[in-house]
Amino acid sequence: MRTIREACIRGTEILRQNGIPEAELDAWYLLEHVTGISRALYFSDGCRELEAEQEVRYFDLIEKRGQRIPLQHLTGVQEFMGFPFLVNEHVLIPRQDTEILVEEALSVLKKEKGTVTLLDMCTGSGCILLSILKLMQRECGYDFIYGTGADLSEQALEAAGKNAEILGTEAVFCQSDLFERIDGRFSMIVSNPPYIRTAEIETLQEEVRAHDPLMALDGGADGLDFYRRIIRDGRAHLLPGGYLLLEIGCDQAREVAGLMRKAGFQRISVKKDLAGLDRVVSGVYDG
């Protein structure tokens, strides 16, 4: 039987042989997931032997990671905005770039007075909606914000519902083909819709191409199909002076801003991510 340290070293070697970019880090995360061991305990007590069952499970996960199954699908969790979110093959794995959308929404909502209603279109795991609700309540002591998450995927909505329970956050989830089953108007609509050009999907990393849900990736021939529909139909679901915030691909700011301008949105702005790339387009609709 291997010690904890020996297992991690061997796991790293296997992942490197399979071309996993961050082999050492992934090997550690899988070890932590299987054993529950902390980093400090690993360094202080790395000579402790793995239990036989843990060793079998660990190397089974290492093998799967070597087959390019995403780490988050193996652990079942991805951190986003400091919160743990359950993820699976039915939802897009939350990415750090999307935190820019949450931060931009928070900067707007913290200035609002009275009751706020929020719609997260294409909600997936619910990470955007639930993070906004949780942080508004935690940082502002603000209880007058009501959130709705919409998605076409029943399985995604099931994951979002579980995440709401885990975070202790109330939200309404609706199965809908964009605005098909959405009633009422909202103070803000946020969305990270599918925006990859169809022809580019085959060029994505295998972890994304083969394991993220295709319906969460494919934005049509020019990547703008969902933006057109959300911008066009979203107007009828915004209160006067309501905000629309959209995550975009780094080369889509001009086109998406143009679509919003033509649809009558005002105060259109573009927010960059930490890498200096265009990431969020926002605008206000006065009706």
Secondary structure per residue as TSV (DSSP state, phi and psi in degrees):
chain	resnum	aa	ss	phi	psi
A	1	M	-	360.0	141.9
A	2	R	-	-85.0	154.3
A	3	T	B	-77.9	168.9
A	4	I	H	-58.7	-44.7
A	5	R	H	-66.0	-42.7
A	6	E	H	-62.1	-39.1
A	7	A	H	-63.9	-43.3
A	8	C	H	-66.5	-39.8
A	9	I	H	-63.4	-45.2
A	10	R	H	-66.8	-39.5
A	11	G	H	-60.5	-40.7
A	12	T	H	-62.7	-43.7
A	13	E	H	-59.8	-43.5
A	14	I	H	-63.8	-43.5
A	15	L	H	-66.5	-38.7
A	16	R	H	-63.2	-40.6
A	17	Q	H	-62.9	-26.4
A	18	N	T	-95.6	7.7
A	19	G	T	76.9	23.8
A	20	I	-	-76.6	122.9
A	21	P	T	-58.3	-47.3
A	22	E	T	-109.2	61.7
A	23	A	H	-58.8	-47.2
A	24	E	H	-64.2	-42.6
A	25	L	H	-67.0	-43.7
A	26	D	H	-65.2	-38.7
A	27	A	H	-61.8	-39.7
A	28	W	H	-66.9	-45.9
A	29	Y	H	-59.9	-38.9
A	30	L	H	-69.3	-36.2
A	31	L	H	-65.2	-44.0
A	32	E	H	-60.7	-41.2
A	33	H	H	-63.3	-41.6
A	34	V	H	-76.1	-40.8
A	35	T	H	-100.3	-23.0
A	36	G	-	75.8	9.6
A	37	I	-	-74.1	143.6
A	38	S	-	-86.4	163.9
A	39	R	H	-62.5	-40.9
A	40	A	H	-63.1	-43.3
A	41	L	H	-68.4	-32.9
A	42	Y	H	-59.8	-44.0
A	43	F	H	-76.1	-29.8
A	44	S	H	-89.0	-23.5
A	45	D	S	-138.7	38.7
A	46	G	T	-69.8	-11.6
A	47	C	T	-85.7	-2.4
A	48	R	S	-69.4	138.7
A	49	E	B	-76.7	142.7
A	50	L	-	-70.2	144.9
A	51	E	-	-68.4	149.1
A	52	A	H	-56.5	-42.7
A	53	E	H	-65.7	-39.0
A	54	Q	H	-65.6	-39.4
A	55	E	H	-64.0	-43.7
A	56	V	H	-63.1	-45.0
A	57	R	H	-65.7	-41.2
A	58	Y	H	-61.4	-49.0
A	59	F	H	-74.4	-22.1
A	60	D	H	-66.6	-42.0
A	61	L	H	-68.7	-37.8
A	62	I	H	-60.2	-43.2
A	63	E	H	-61.7	-43.3
A	64	K	H	-66.5	-38.8
A	65	R	H	-65.6	-36.0
A	66	G	H	-64.3	-21.4
A	67	Q	T	-88.7	11.4
A	68	R	T	73.7	17.3
A	69	I	-	-70.1	128.9
A	70	P	-	-56.2	142.3
A	71	L	H	-53.0	-42.2
A	72	Q	H	-66.5	-28.6
A	73	H	H	-72.7	-26.4
A	74	L	H	-80.8	-37.6
A	75	T	H	-88.3	-22.8
A	76	G	-	80.8	7.0
A	77	V	E	-140.8	143.7
A	78	Q	E	-137.7	131.3
A	79	E	E	-79.4	141.0
A	80	F	E	-150.1	125.9
A	81	M	T	53.9	30.7
A	82	G	T	83.5	4.5
A	83	F	E	-115.5	145.9
A	84	P	E	-84.5	130.7
A	85	F	E	-120.3	131.1
A	86	L	E	-68.6	134.0
A	87	V	-	-133.8	158.0
A	88	N	-	-155.8	-169.5
A	89	E	T	-71.4	-5.5
A	90	H	T	-95.4	-5.6
A	91	V	S	-130.1	152.8
A	92	L	-	-69.7	132.6
A	93	I	-	-66.7	124.7
A	94	P	-	-58.1	137.3
A	95	R	-	-120.5	153.5
A	96	Q	G	-59.0	-35.1
A	97	D	G	-56.3	-33.7
A	98	T	G	-70.3	-19.0
A	99	E	H	-61.7	-25.4
A	100	I	H	-62.7	-38.7
A	101	L	H	-62.9	-44.4
A	102	V	H	-62.7	-45.9
A	103	E	H	-63.3	-38.4
A	104	E	H	-67.9	-40.6
A	105	A	H	-62.5	-42.6
A	106	L	H	-62.7	-40.1
A	107	S	H	-62.9	-32.0
A	108	V	H	-78.3	-47.9
A	109	L	H	-66.8	-30.8
A	110	K	T	-66.1	-16.3
A	111	K	T	-93.6	-10.0
A	112	E	-	-75.7	151.2
A	113	K	-	-119.5	146.8
A	114	G	S	80.9	-167.0
A	115	T	-	-70.4	135.8
A	116	V	E	-117.7	134.4
A	117	T	E	-117.6	134.0
A	118	L	E	-127.1	133.6
A	119	L	E	-118.6	127.3
A	120	D	E	-107.6	106.5
A	121	M	E	-88.0	134.9
A	122	C	T	64.6	54.9
A	123	T	-	-69.1	-27.8
A	124	G	T	58.8	-122.6
A	125	S	T	-71.6	-9.3
A	126	G	S	84.3	7.9
A	127	C	H	-63.0	-37.1
A	128	I	H	-69.1	-55.4
A	129	L	H	-57.9	-51.4
A	130	L	H	-68.8	-34.6
A	131	S	H	-65.2	-43.1
A	132	I	H	-62.2	-47.3
A	133	L	H	-61.5	-45.9
A	134	K	H	-63.7	-44.9
A	135	L	H	-72.8	-35.1
A	136	M	H	-62.8	-40.6
A	137	Q	H	-73.7	-36.9
A	138	R	H	-77.7	-43.6
A	139	E	H	-85.6	-29.2
A	140	C	H	-111.2	-8.0
A	141	G	-	59.7	35.2
A	142	Y	-	-101.1	111.9
A	143	D	-	-102.2	-0.3
A	144	F	-	-102.7	46.7
A	145	I	E	-127.1	129.6
A	146	Y	E	-122.0	130.3
A	147	G	E	-118.2	142.3
A	148	T	E	-127.5	134.2
A	149	G	E	-115.8	131.9
A	150	A	E	-121.6	140.2
A	151	D	E	-157.7	150.7
A	152	L	S	-76.9	-26.7
A	153	S	-	-84.8	120.9
A	154	E	H	-65.1	-37.5
A	155	Q	H	-67.3	-37.2
A	156	A	H	-64.3	-42.3
A	157	L	H	-65.1	-32.4
A	158	E	H	-64.2	-42.3
A	159	A	H	-64.7	-41.9
A	160	A	H	-62.8	-40.2
A	161	G	H	-62.6	-40.8
A	162	K	H	-64.6	-38.7
A	163	N	H	-66.3	-36.5
A	164	A	H	-62.2	-41.2
A	165	E	H	-64.0	-44.5
A	166	I	H	-62.5	-41.2
A	167	L	H	-83.0	-7.6
A	168	G	T	66.3	37.1
A	169	T	-	-119.1	130.6
A	170	E	-	-85.5	133.8
A	171	A	-	-156.4	156.9
A	172	V	E	-103.7	134.4
A	173	F	E	-119.4	136.8
A	174	C	E	-132.1	128.1
A	175	Q	E	-81.3	118.0
A	176	S	-	-156.4	142.8
A	177	D	S	-82.8	91.6
A	178	L	T	52.1	-120.0
A	179	F	T	-91.4	9.2
A	180	E	T	-52.8	-42.2
A	181	R	T	-115.0	21.0
A	182	I	-	-95.2	127.6
A	183	D	-	-111.7	153.6
A	184	G	S	85.4	-179.6
A	185	R	-	-122.2	156.5
A	186	F	E	-129.8	153.4
A	187	S	E	-70.7	-30.9
A	188	M	E	-151.4	140.9
A	189	I	E	-118.2	128.4
A	190	V	E	-119.0	152.0
A	191	S	E	-161.0	138.7
A	192	N	-	-116.4	80.7
A	193	P	-	-81.3	169.6
A	194	P	-	-60.6	129.0
A	195	Y	-	-139.6	9.9
A	196	I	B	-79.0	133.3
A	197	R	-	-63.9	138.4
A	198	T	G	-52.7	-44.1
A	199	A	G	-67.9	-18.2
A	200	E	G	-90.4	-11.4
A	201	I	G	-61.0	-38.3
A	202	E	G	-68.0	-13.9
A	203	T	G	-93.2	-5.6
A	204	L	S	-72.1	161.2
A	205	Q	-	-55.3	147.5
A	206	E	H	-58.7	-37.3
A	207	E	H	-57.1	-36.2
A	208	V	H	-84.4	-52.0
A	209	R	H	-59.1	-41.7
A	210	A	T	-96.5	-13.9
A	211	H	T	-126.4	-24.7
A	212	D	S	-76.5	147.5
A	213	P	-	-64.2	130.6
A	214	L	G	-58.0	-37.2
A	215	M	G	-66.7	-16.4
A	216	A	G	-92.6	-3.3
A	217	L	T	-111.4	-44.3
A	218	D	B	-76.7	109.9
A	219	G	-	-99.8	12.9
A	220	G	-	93.1	-177.9
A	221	A	T	-56.5	-41.7
A	222	D	T	-107.3	5.9
A	223	G	S	78.3	3.7
A	224	L	-	-110.4	4.2
A	225	D	H	-54.4	-47.6
A	226	F	H	-73.4	-33.5
A	227	Y	H	-61.9	-42.7
A	228	R	H	-57.8	-47.0
A	229	R	H	-70.7	-42.5
A	230	I	H	-65.8	-43.2
A	231	I	H	-66.2	-43.7
A	232	R	H	-65.9	-51.5
A	233	D	H	-86.6	-21.1
A	234	G	H	-66.2	-25.7
A	235	R	G	-57.0	-37.8
A	236	A	G	-73.5	-8.8
A	237	H	G	-116.2	15.7
A	238	L	E	-110.5	137.2
A	239	L	E	-68.2	157.6
A	240	P	E	-53.5	128.3
A	241	G	E	80.4	12.0
A	242	G	E	-74.8	155.7
A	243	Y	E	-105.0	143.3
A	244	L	E	-120.1	122.3
A	245	L	E	-121.7	126.5
A	246	L	E	-127.2	128.2
A	247	E	E	-75.1	143.8
A	248	I	-	-133.7	163.4
A	249	G	-	-70.6	154.7
A	250	C	T	-64.1	-15.1
A	251	D	T	-111.9	20.1
A	252	Q	-	-113.3	3.1
A	253	A	H	-59.8	-46.9
A	254	R	H	-62.0	-45.9
A	255	E	H	-66.4	-44.3
A	256	V	H	-69.2	-41.9
A	257	A	H	-60.9	-38.3
A	258	G	H	-64.1	-40.6
A	259	L	H	-63.3	-40.1
A	260	M	H	-67.4	-40.7
A	261	R	H	-63.3	-44.4
A	262	K	H	-65.3	-27.5
A	263	A	T	-85.0	-0.8
A	264	G	T	99.1	7.3
A	265	F	-	-74.1	149.4
A	266	Q	E	-124.1	173.0
A	267	R	E	48.7	46.8
A	268	I	E	-76.4	133.0
A	269	S	E	-140.8	160.2
A	270	V	E	-122.6	130.2
A	271	K	E	-109.5	133.5
A	272	K	E	-92.1	156.9
A	273	D	-	-89.6	-174.1
A	274	L	T	-66.3	-21.0
A	275	A	T	-88.3	1.8
A	276	G	S	82.2	15.0
A	277	L	-	-100.0	145.4
A	278	D	E	-57.7	130.7
A	279	R	E	-134.2	-31.4
A	280	V	E	-136.1	131.5
A	281	V	E	-112.0	133.1
A	282	S	E	-132.4	156.5
A	283	G	E	-160.8	166.2
A	284	V	E	-117.4	138.6
A	285	Y	E	-118.2	122.1
A	286	D	-	-94.9	-5.2
A	287	G	-	79.2	360.0
